[in-house]
Structures are given as structure tokens and as C-alpha cells.
Amino acid sequence: MTDTMTKPARVAMNGVDVPTFVATLGAVDSQREIARFTFRANSEWLAGTHSRVAFKDFYGACAECEHKQTYTIEGDHPEVLCGTGNAPTPAELLLGALSACLTAGIGNIASMRQVELESVECTVEGDIDLNGILGLDPQVRNGFQAVRVTVAIKGNADDETLEKIVRQSVARSAVFDVMTNGVPVAVAAKVG
């Protein structure tokens, strides 16, 4: 007779329902088309460089879905860039999206590995030369020239394990992927 060792069942951790996450992975693995999502953002101009973006619904898991409520964010330029400073710039919102995506991934991955997190802080900085956006130098790109991310993470695991969690979050981040690999973007103008 041999004794078999069984791993303890994964439990909810760090605010992540791990058993449901595992079941979701199994469901997607057996029916891959439910993994196709279309997210939407609808913005409206308020005044000057100030706008409001609403996130109401999306397509996912083979159906149209609605958020629990319509979420909104605003974008603006600071006064030094001819805005009113009523909200972060769109470029800052992009940095925020990267930070939020990496942080969410860390939460999920740590939970799946049953690592209890104490804290995660993600700082993202982006360098931009406005000579491109302002049309003053056609040799300067309009977007960021460099982006730096620093993740401070503490948890009940050794440093190597925590580092691997951060690296896996980067490897699985949709926003990181878009920012580093690009994506085709089509723009249509409906006038009148």
C-alpha cells in the first residue's frame, strides 16, 4: 500500500474567488469561443480638451453583457497644454490602464499560486516629446518614447516567487501586449 499525497484545494485569496477562476479556466478550455470579448468605450466632448468616457456594456462569453453600472472617467489636458486641468490627460489614462492591468494580473496570479499578498504598488512613468503632437517636428513620434514600470510587491512568499508573479503578469497583460506589440486601429468619421 502506498500513501499518496494530495495537494490542498486552492481557496479564495486576495479577494479572488480561486475555485471560480479555476472553473472558468476549465470552461474556456473546453469551449474556446467563450473567450472572445469586445470591450467598448464611448466618449463625448465636454469643452476644450475635456471629455467624458462611459463604459456601459461589452460582448463576452458569447453574449452581450452590461456592467453593474455605467462607469465613467474624464480626460483633459493641464492648463500648461491649453486645457482646463479637470482630469488626467489621455496619455496618463493609458499609463493608468497599464498599471491597473498589471496589478489585476498580479492579484489573480498570486491567488492561483496561493500566495497571500500584503501589498502591491505599481508606478508607471512615460516620456513624451510634445514636438510630435504639436506638429513642430515630423521626426518626433506623437506617443511615448519610453515607459518605465516599477512594481513593489510584498507577500508571504520568497522574493523569487514574488518576482515570478510579476513577470507572469507582464507576460499575460493585454494592455502591456497592446503597448509593446501594437494593434491595428481603424477610425471612421461620421460627419453631419
DRENTOR-670120 format. One record per residue (C-alpha): residue number from 0; chain; x, y, z. Coordinates in steps of 0.5 Angstrom, whole numbers, plus 2048, in hexadecimal, padded with zeros to 3 digits. Last residue first. Example, Ala and Ser with C-alpha at 12.3 -4.5 7.8 and 13.67 -1.06 7.14 Angstrom:
2
<atom pos="1" unit="A" px="81B" py="7FE" pz="80E"/>
<atom pos="0" unit="A" px="819" py="7F7" pz="810"/>
//
This chain:
192
<atom pos="191" unit="A" px="7D2" py="884" pz="7B0"/>
<atom pos="190" unit="A" px="7D8" py="87F" pz="7B0"/>
<atom pos="189" unit="A" px="7D9" py="878" pz="7B2"/>
<atom pos="188" unit="A" px="7E1" py="877" pz="7B2"/>
<atom pos="187" unit="A" px="7E4" py="870" pz="7B2"/>
<atom pos="186" unit="A" px="7EA" py="86E" pz="7B5"/>
<atom pos="185" unit="A" px="7ED" py="867" pz="7B5"/>
<atom pos="184" unit="A" px="7F2" py="865" pz="7BA"/>
<atom pos="183" unit="A" px="7F7" py="85F" pz="7B8"/>
<atom pos="182" unit="A" px="7FB" py="85D" pz="7BF"/>
<atom pos="181" unit="A" px="801" py="85F" pz="7C1"/>
<atom pos="180" unit="A" px="807" py="85A" pz="7C4"/>
<atom pos="179" unit="A" px="809" py="85D" pz="7CA"/>
<atom pos="178" unit="A" px="803" py="862" pz="7CC"/>
<atom pos="177" unit="A" px="7FE" py="85D" pz="7CA"/>
<atom pos="176" unit="A" px="802" py="857" pz="7CE"/>
<atom pos="175" unit="A" px="802" py="85B" pz="7D4"/>
<atom pos="174" unit="A" px="7FB" py="85D" pz="7D4"/>
<atom pos="173" unit="A" px="7F9" py="855" pz="7D3"/>
<atom pos="172" unit="A" px="7FE" py="853" pz="7D9"/>
<atom pos="171" unit="A" px="7FF" py="84C" pz="7D9"/>
<atom pos="170" unit="A" px="807" py="84C" pz="7D8"/>
<atom pos="169" unit="A" px="807" py="852" pz="7DD"/>
<atom pos="168" unit="A" px="803" py="84F" pz="7E2"/>
<atom pos="167" unit="A" px="808" py="849" pz="7E1"/>
<atom pos="166" unit="A" px="80E" py="84D" pz="7E3"/>
<atom pos="165" unit="A" px="80A" py="850" pz="7E9"/>
<atom pos="164" unit="A" px="809" py="849" pz="7EC"/>
<atom pos="163" unit="A" px="810" py="847" pz="7EA"/>
<atom pos="162" unit="A" px="813" py="84C" pz="7EE"/>
<atom pos="161" unit="A" px="80E" py="84A" pz="7F4"/>
<atom pos="160" unit="A" px="811" py="843" pz="7F4"/>
<atom pos="159" unit="A" px="818" py="846" pz="7F3"/>
<atom pos="158" unit="A" px="817" py="84A" pz="7F9"/>
<atom pos="157" unit="A" px="814" py="845" pz="7FE"/>
<atom pos="156" unit="A" px="80D" py="844" pz="7FF"/>
<atom pos="155" unit="A" px="808" py="847" pz="804"/>
<atom pos="154" unit="A" px="807" py="84E" pz="801"/>
<atom pos="153" unit="A" px="80A" py="854" pz="7FF"/>
<atom pos="152" unit="A" px="80A" py="857" pz="7F8"/>
<atom pos="151" unit="A" px="80D" py="85E" pz="7F5"/>
<atom pos="150" unit="A" px="80C" py="85E" pz="7EE"/>
<atom pos="149" unit="A" px="810" py="863" pz="7EA"/>
<atom pos="148" unit="A" px="80E" py="865" pz="7E3"/>
<atom pos="147" unit="A" px="812" py="869" pz="7DE"/>
<atom pos="146" unit="A" px="80F" py="86C" pz="7D7"/>
<atom pos="145" unit="A" px="814" py="86F" pz="7D1"/>
<atom pos="144" unit="A" px="812" py="873" pz="7CB"/>
<atom pos="143" unit="A" px="80B" py="874" pz="7CD"/>
<atom pos="142" unit="A" px="807" py="876" pz="7C7"/>
<atom pos="141" unit="A" px="807" py="87B" pz="7C2"/>
<atom pos="140" unit="A" px="80D" py="879" pz="7BF"/>
<atom pos="139" unit="A" px="813" py="87E" pz="7BD"/>
<atom pos="138" unit="A" px="816" py="87E" pz="7B6"/>
<atom pos="137" unit="A" px="810" py="883" pz="7B4"/>
<atom pos="136" unit="A" px="812" py="888" pz="7B9"/>
<atom pos="135" unit="A" px="80D" py="88E" pz="7BA"/>
<atom pos="134" unit="A" px="807" py="88A" pz="7B9"/>
<atom pos="133" unit="A" px="804" py="88C" pz="7C0"/>
<atom pos="132" unit="A" px="804" py="884" pz="7C2"/>
<atom pos="131" unit="A" px="80B" py="883" pz="7BF"/>
<atom pos="130" unit="A" px="80E" py="889" pz="7C3"/>
<atom pos="129" unit="A" px="80B" py="886" pz="7C9"/>
<atom pos="128" unit="A" px="810" py="882" pz="7CB"/>
<atom pos="127" unit="A" px="80E" py="87C" pz="7CF"/>
<atom pos="126" unit="A" px="811" py="878" pz="7D5"/>
<atom pos="125" unit="A" px="80C" py="873" pz="7D9"/>
<atom pos="124" unit="A" px="80C" py="871" pz="7E0"/>
<atom pos="123" unit="A" px="808" py="86C" pz="7E3"/>
<atom pos="122" unit="A" px="808" py="86A" pz="7EB"/>
<atom pos="121" unit="A" px="805" py="864" pz="7ED"/>
<atom pos="120" unit="A" px="804" py="862" pz="7F5"/>
<atom pos="119" unit="A" px="802" py="85B" pz="7F7"/>
<atom pos="118" unit="A" px="801" py="85A" pz="7FE"/>
<atom pos="117" unit="A" px="801" py="854" pz="803"/>
<atom pos="116" unit="A" px="7FF" py="84F" pz="7FE"/>
<atom pos="115" unit="A" px="7FE" py="848" pz="800"/>
<atom pos="114" unit="A" px="801" py="843" pz="7FC"/>
<atom pos="113" unit="A" px="7FC" py="83D" pz="7FA"/>
<atom pos="112" unit="A" px="7FF" py="83C" pz="7F3"/>
<atom pos="111" unit="A" px="7F8" py="83E" pz="7F0"/>
<atom pos="110" unit="A" px="7F8" py="844" pz="7F5"/>
<atom pos="109" unit="A" px="7FF" py="847" pz="7F3"/>
<atom pos="108" unit="A" px="7FD" py="846" pz="7EB"/>
<atom pos="107" unit="A" px="7F6" py="84A" pz="7EC"/>
<atom pos="106" unit="A" px="7F9" py="84F" pz="7F0"/>
<atom pos="105" unit="A" px="7FF" py="850" pz="7EC"/>
<atom pos="104" unit="A" px="7FA" py="850" pz="7E6"/>
<atom pos="103" unit="A" px="7F6" py="856" pz="7E9"/>
<atom pos="102" unit="A" px="7FC" py="85A" pz="7EB"/>
<atom pos="101" unit="A" px="7FF" py="859" pz="7E3"/>
<atom pos="100" unit="A" px="7F8" py="85B" pz="7E0"/>
<atom pos="99" unit="A" px="7F7" py="861" pz="7E5"/>
<atom pos="98" unit="A" px="7FE" py="864" pz="7E4"/>
<atom pos="97" unit="A" px="7FE" py="863" pz="7DC"/>
<atom pos="96" unit="A" px="7F7" py="867" pz="7DC"/>
<atom pos="95" unit="A" px="7FA" py="86C" pz="7E1"/>
<atom pos="94" unit="A" px="7FF" py="86D" pz="7DC"/>
<atom pos="93" unit="A" px="7FA" py="86E" pz="7D6"/>
<atom pos="92" unit="A" px="7F6" py="873" pz="7DB"/>
<atom pos="91" unit="A" px="7FC" py="877" pz="7DB"/>
<atom pos="90" unit="A" px="7FC" py="877" pz="7D4"/>
<atom pos="89" unit="A" px="7F5" py="879" pz="7D4"/>
<atom pos="88" unit="A" px="7F7" py="87F" pz="7D8"/>
<atom pos="87" unit="A" px="7F4" py="87F" pz="7DF"/>
<atom pos="86" unit="A" px="7EE" py="883" pz="7E1"/>
<atom pos="85" unit="A" px="7EC" py="88A" pz="7E2"/>
<atom pos="84" unit="A" px="7F2" py="88D" pz="7E0"/>
<atom pos="83" unit="A" px="7EF" py="892" pz="7DC"/>
<atom pos="82" unit="A" px="7F3" py="891" pz="7D6"/>
<atom pos="81" unit="A" px="7F8" py="895" pz="7D2"/>
<atom pos="80" unit="A" px="7FE" py="891" pz="7D3"/>
<atom pos="79" unit="A" px="800" py="895" pz="7D9"/>
<atom pos="78" unit="A" px="7F9" py="895" pz="7DB"/>
<atom pos="77" unit="A" px="7F9" py="88D" pz="7DC"/>
<atom pos="76" unit="A" px="7F6" py="889" pz="7D7"/>
<atom pos="75" unit="A" px="7EF" py="885" pz="7D8"/>
<atom pos="74" unit="A" px="7EC" py="87E" pz="7D9"/>
<atom pos="73" unit="A" px="7E6" py="87C" pz="7DC"/>
<atom pos="72" unit="A" px="7E4" py="875" pz="7DF"/>
<atom pos="71" unit="A" px="7DE" py="872" pz="7DF"/>
<atom pos="70" unit="A" px="7DB" py="86B" pz="7E1"/>
<atom pos="69" unit="A" px="7D4" py="869" pz="7DF"/>
<atom pos="68" unit="A" px="7D1" py="865" pz="7E5"/>
<atom pos="67" unit="A" px="7D1" py="85D" pz="7E6"/>
<atom pos="66" unit="A" px="7D5" py="85D" pz="7DF"/>
<atom pos="65" unit="A" px="7D1" py="85A" pz="7DA"/>
<atom pos="64" unit="A" px="7D2" py="854" pz="7D6"/>
<atom pos="63" unit="A" px="7D0" py="852" pz="7CE"/>
<atom pos="62" unit="A" px="7D1" py="84A" pz="7CE"/>
<atom pos="61" unit="A" px="7D6" py="845" pz="7CB"/>
<atom pos="60" unit="A" px="7DA" py="845" pz="7D2"/>
<atom pos="59" unit="A" px="7DC" py="84D" pz="7D0"/>
<atom pos="58" unit="A" px="7D9" py="853" pz="7CD"/>
<atom pos="57" unit="A" px="7D9" py="859" pz="7D1"/>
<atom pos="56" unit="A" px="7D5" py="85F" pz="7D4"/>
<atom pos="55" unit="A" px="7D5" py="865" pz="7D8"/>
<atom pos="54" unit="A" px="7DC" py="868" pz="7D8"/>
<atom pos="53" unit="A" px="7DB" py="870" pz="7D7"/>
<atom pos="52" unit="A" px="7E0" py="875" pz="7D5"/>
<atom pos="51" unit="A" px="7E0" py="87C" pz="7D7"/>
<atom pos="50" unit="A" px="7E4" py="882" pz="7D3"/>
<atom pos="49" unit="A" px="7E8" py="888" pz="7D5"/>
<atom pos="48" unit="A" px="7EC" py="88B" pz="7CF"/>
<atom pos="47" unit="A" px="7E8" py="891" pz="7CE"/>
<atom pos="46" unit="A" px="7E1" py="88F" pz="7D0"/>
<atom pos="45" unit="A" px="7DD" py="889" pz="7D2"/>
<atom pos="44" unit="A" px="7DF" py="884" pz="7CC"/>
<atom pos="43" unit="A" px="7DB" py="87D" pz="7CD"/>
<atom pos="42" unit="A" px="7DF" py="877" pz="7CE"/>
<atom pos="41" unit="A" px="7DC" py="870" pz="7CD"/>
<atom pos="40" unit="A" px="7E1" py="86A" pz="7CF"/>
<atom pos="39" unit="A" px="7DF" py="863" pz="7CD"/>
<atom pos="38" unit="A" px="7E2" py="85C" pz="7CE"/>
<atom pos="37" unit="A" px="7E1" py="856" pz="7C9"/>
<atom pos="36" unit="A" px="7E3" py="84F" pz="7CC"/>
<atom pos="35" unit="A" px="7E5" py="848" pz="7C9"/>
<atom pos="34" unit="A" px="7E6" py="843" pz="7CF"/>
<atom pos="33" unit="A" px="7DF" py="840" pz="7CE"/>
<atom pos="32" unit="A" px="7E2" py="83D" pz="7C7"/>
<atom pos="31" unit="A" px="7E7" py="839" pz="7CB"/>
<atom pos="30" unit="A" px="7E1" py="834" pz="7CD"/>
<atom pos="29" unit="A" px="7E5" py="82E" pz="7D1"/>
<atom pos="28" unit="A" px="7EB" py="833" pz="7D3"/>
<atom pos="27" unit="A" px="7E6" py="839" pz="7D5"/>
<atom pos="26" unit="A" px="7E2" py="834" pz="7DA"/>
<atom pos="25" unit="A" px="7E8" py="832" pz="7DD"/>
<atom pos="24" unit="A" px="7EB" py="839" pz="7DE"/>
<atom pos="23" unit="A" px="7E5" py="83B" pz="7E1"/>
<atom pos="22" unit="A" px="7E4" py="835" pz="7E6"/>
<atom pos="21" unit="A" px="7EB" py="837" pz="7E8"/>
<atom pos="20" unit="A" px="7E9" py="83E" pz="7E9"/>
<atom pos="19" unit="A" px="7E3" py="83C" pz="7ED"/>
<atom pos="18" unit="A" px="7E7" py="838" pz="7F2"/>
<atom pos="17" unit="A" px="7EC" py="83E" pz="7F2"/>
<atom pos="16" unit="A" px="7E7" py="843" pz="7F4"/>
<atom pos="15" unit="A" px="7EC" py="849" pz="7F4"/>
<atom pos="14" unit="A" px="7EC" py="84E" pz="7FA"/>
<atom pos="13" unit="A" px="7F3" py="84D" pz="7FC"/>
<atom pos="12" unit="A" px="7F1" py="845" pz="7FD"/>
<atom pos="11" unit="A" px="7EC" py="840" pz="7FB"/>
<atom pos="10" unit="A" px="7EE" py="839" pz="7FD"/>
<atom pos="9" unit="A" px="7F2" py="834" pz="7F9"/>
<atom pos="8" unit="A" px="7F1" py="82D" pz="7FB"/>
<atom pos="7" unit="A" px="7F7" py="82A" pz="7FF"/>
<atom pos="6" unit="A" px="7FB" py="826" pz="7FB"/>
<atom pos="5" unit="A" px="7FB" py="81F" pz="7FB"/>
<atom pos="4" unit="A" px="800" py="81A" pz="7FE"/>
<atom pos="3" unit="A" px="7FF" py="813" pz="7FC"/>
<atom pos="2" unit="A" px="801" py="80D" pz="801"/>
<atom pos="1" unit="A" px="803" py="807" pz="7FE"/>
<atom pos="0" unit="A" px="800" py="800" pz="800"/>
//
